[in-house]
Amino acid sequence: MKIRAGYTLTYQCPKPTPMLLCLNLHPSRRPDLLTPQVITFAPAIESWDYSDSFGNICTRITAPQGELTISTEFVVYDSGKPDHVPFDAVQHDIRDLPDEVLVFLLGSRYCETDRLDDIAWSLFGTTRPGWPRVQAILDFAHARIRFDYQMADRRRGAFGGYSDQVGVCRDFAHLALTLCRCMNIPARYCTGYLGDIKVPVSDAPMDFSGWFEVYLGGHWYTADARHNVPRVGRILMGIGRDATDVAISTQFGPAELTGFEVVTEEVSE
């Protein structure tokens, strides 16, 4: 299948403001592009890309004083298959994990393992290691948090999601992946596109989506606590320890997001 995706973002800056953008497709999905994915700026400004420590393709700019519009649109090939569920994937002993995976066991800005460790072991200590344990965590986070777009809070971490019991997709992801880390399962945050493909169309405005991946049996597997069912058409943009590492923009000065539109839809043949 083919998916058309893209965005139009508008920022207002009272003065020139350096920014980092995580708005490119992840390198793992670039071979699937059927049209170029190029970020455009209005007015035209200088920009350059670099690869961060997680392998994401990020963009550096200095937003000018006034209004800046950032946009892209592309078509990408997708298998049309739902997320793979690795029912038999085994959990590694920590001593057997690759060195580069260990960072995804540690606490981070939005993943307070120290505050959830005892809770995690009391809830999941008797579950079967491997995917059954991950599924138990997904079921818990899915039931624990009520989705409410109006309750988004960029300051809320995993413990806040557990306590407040409300949030958006990133809160589901932060809570579930933190519980996985507490149970010695490496987990990393993901952001990207996830349209209403092969599911009922939502009335909510389209947005970027947050989910996570777990490392089991020598592979990374998709896990989605918000939807808690395999989905079709997931397009990865970035991975990191948590939402800090894959924020759509990180600005070093005043900048207000005044326009936001995301498109993700299947292209009719």
C-alpha positions in Angstrom: 0.0 0.0 0.0 0.9 3.7 -0.4 0.6 6.3 2.3 0.7 10.0 1.9 2.1 11.8 4.9 3.5 15.2 5.9 3.0 18.3 8.0 2.7 22.0 8.0 4.0 23.8 11.2 4.2 27.5 11.9 6.3 29.2 14.5 6.3 32.8 15.7 9.6 34.1 17.1 10.2 37.5 18.6 13.9 37.3 17.6 16.1 34.9 15.7 16.0 31.6 17.5 18.3 28.5 17.0 16.2 25.3 16.8 16.8 21.5 16.4 14.1 19.6 14.5 13.3 15.9 14.5 11.0 15.9 11.5 12.7 13.6 9.0 11.8 10.0 8.4 14.0 7.5 10.2 16.7 6.1 8.0 15.2 2.6 8.3 12.1 3.9 6.4 13.9 5.9 3.7 14.2 3.0 1.3 10.4 2.9 1.2 10.0 6.5 -0.1 8.2 6.7 -3.4 8.6 10.5 -3.6 11.4 12.6 -2.0 10.9 13.7 1.6 12.3 17.3 1.7 11.7 19.8 4.4 10.9 23.3 3.1 10.9 26.6 4.9 9.0 29.8 4.2 10.7 32.2 4.2 13.7 30.3 2.9 16.4 29.9 5.5 19.7 28.0 5.8 19.4 24.4 7.3 21.6 21.4 7.6 21.1 17.8 8.8 23.1 15.6 11.1 22.7 12.1 12.6 22.3 12.1 16.3 23.5 9.5 18.8 20.4 7.4 18.3 20.7 7.4 14.5 17.9 9.9 13.9 18.3 12.5 11.1 17.9 15.9 12.7 17.9 19.4 11.2 19.5 22.5 12.6 18.1 26.0 11.8 17.9 29.5 13.1 14.3 30.6 12.9 14.1 34.2 11.8 12.2 36.9 13.7 8.6 36.7 12.8 6.7 33.8 11.2 8.3 30.6 9.9 6.5 27.8 8.2 8.0 24.3 8.1 6.5 21.7 5.8 6.9 18.5 3.9 4.8 16.0 2.0 5.7 12.6 0.6 4.4 9.2 -0.4 5.9 6.1 1.2 5.4 2.4 0.5 4.1 0.2 3.4 3.5 -3.5 3.6 0.0 -3.0 4.8 0.6 -5.6 7.5 -0.2 -4.9 11.1 2.5 -4.7 13.8 4.2 -8.1 14.4 3.4 -9.6 17.8 6.3 -11.8 18.9 4.4 -14.1 21.2 7.4 -16.4 21.8 10.1 -13.7 22.1 12.3 -14.4 25.1 13.7 -11.9 27.7 17.5 -11.6 27.9 19.5 -11.8 31.1 21.1 -8.4 31.6 24.6 -9.9 31.2 23.6 -11.1 27.7 22.4 -7.7 26.4 24.4 -5.8 23.8 26.3 -2.9 25.2 24.4 -0.4 23.1 21.1 -1.6 24.5 21.9 -1.0 28.1 21.0 2.8 28.0 17.4 1.8 27.4 17.2 0.2 30.8 18.1 3.4 32.6 15.9 6.2 33.9 15.5 9.3 31.8 13.8 12.7 31.8 10.3 11.3 31.4 10.9 7.8 32.5 11.4 7.8 36.3 12.3 4.2 36.9 13.3 5.0 40.5 9.7 6.0 41.3 8.0 3.1 39.6 10.4 0.2 40.3 8.6 -1.1 43.4 5.2 -0.7 41.8 6.4 -2.6 38.7 7.7 -5.5 40.6 4.6 -5.7 42.7 2.4 -5.8 39.6 4.4 -7.9 37.2 6.9 -9.8 39.3 5.0 -13.1 38.8 4.3 -12.7 35.1 6.1 -14.9 32.6 9.3 -13.1 31.2 9.3 -12.1 27.6 6.4 -11.0 25.5 3.8 -12.2 28.1 5.3 -9.7 30.6 5.3 -6.9 28.0 1.7 -7.7 27.1 0.7 -7.5 30.8 2.3 -4.1 31.1 0.6 -2.9 27.9 -2.8 -4.1 29.3 -2.1 -2.3 32.5 -1.1 1.0 31.0 -3.9 0.9 28.5 -6.4 0.5 31.3 -4.7 2.9 33.7 -4.7 6.0 31.5 -7.7 7.7 29.9 -6.9 9.4 26.6 -7.8 13.1 26.5 -6.1 15.3 24.0 -7.0 18.4 26.1 -5.0 17.0 29.0 -1.6 17.0 27.2 1.1 18.2 29.5 4.7 18.4 28.3 5.9 18.3 31.9 4.2 15.0 32.7 6.4 11.9 33.0 5.7 8.2 33.5 5.0 8.6 37.2 2.7 11.5 36.4 0.8 9.3 33.9 0.5 6.6 36.5 -0.8 9.1 39.1 -3.0 11.3 37.0 -4.5 8.4 35.0 -5.0 10.7 32.0 -2.9 11.8 29.1 -2.1 11.4 25.4 -0.2 8.8 23.4 3.2 9.9 24.8 1.9 9.3 28.4 0.8 5.8 27.6 4.2 5.1 26.0 6.2 6.7 28.8 4.4 4.7 31.5 4.6 1.4 29.7 8.2 1.6 28.6 9.3 2.7 32.1 7.5 -0.3 33.6 9.3 -2.5 31.1 12.7 -1.0 32.1 11.9 -1.6 35.7 11.3 -5.2 34.8 14.7 -5.4 33.1 13.3 -5.2 29.5 15.1 -2.6 27.4 12.6 -0.2 25.9 13.0 2.9 23.7 10.6 5.7 22.8 9.4 6.1 19.2 7.7 8.9 17.4 6.2 9.0 13.9 3.1 8.9 11.8 0.1 6.6 12.5 -3.0 7.4 10.5 -6.5 6.0 10.8 -5.8 3.2 8.3 -7.8 0.0 8.5 -9.5 1.3 11.6 -12.5 3.6 12.2 -11.7 7.3 11.4 -11.3 9.4 14.5 -12.9 12.8 15.0 -9.7 14.1 16.7 -7.3 16.1 14.6 -4.4 14.2 13.1 -1.2 14.4 15.1 2.2 12.7 15.3 2.0 9.5 17.4 4.1 8.1 20.2 4.8 4.5 20.9 7.8 2.4 22.0 9.8 -0.7 21.2 11.1 -3.5 23.4 14.3 -5.6 23.0 13.5 -9.3 23.2 15.1 -12.3 21.5 17.8 -10.2 19.8 15.3 -7.8 18.1 13.4 -4.6 18.6 9.6 -5.1 18.5 6.8 -2.5 18.4 4.6 -2.0 21.5 1.7 0.5 21.7 0.0 1.0 25.0 -2.5 3.6 23.8 -4.1 1.4 21.2 -3.0 -2.0 22.5 -3.8 -3.7 19.2 -1.6 -4.2 16.1 -1.9 -1.3 13.8 -1.3 -0.8 10.0 0.8 2.0 8.5 3.1 3.0 11.3 5.9 5.3 9.8 8.9 5.8 12.1 10.6 9.2 12.4 12.8 8.9 15.5 13.8 6.8 18.5 15.3 7.8 21.8 15.2 7.4 25.5 12.0 9.3 25.8 10.1 12.2 24.2 13.0 14.6 24.9 15.2 12.9 22.4 12.7 13.0 19.5 10.8 16.3 20.2 9.6 17.8 16.8 11.4 21.0 17.8 13.8 22.0 20.5 14.3 25.8 20.6 17.0 27.8 22.3 15.0 30.9 22.9 11.4 32.1 22.6 9.3 30.4 19.9 5.5 29.8 19.8 3.9 27.1 17.7 1.0 28.8 16.1 0.0 26.4 13.4 0.0 22.6 13.4 -1.3 20.2 10.7 -0.3 16.6 10.1 -1.5 14.4 7.3 -1.4 10.6 7.2 -3.6 8.7 4.8 -3.7 5.8 2.5 -3.4 6.6 -1.2 -6.1 5.1 -3.4 -4.7 3.1 -6.3 
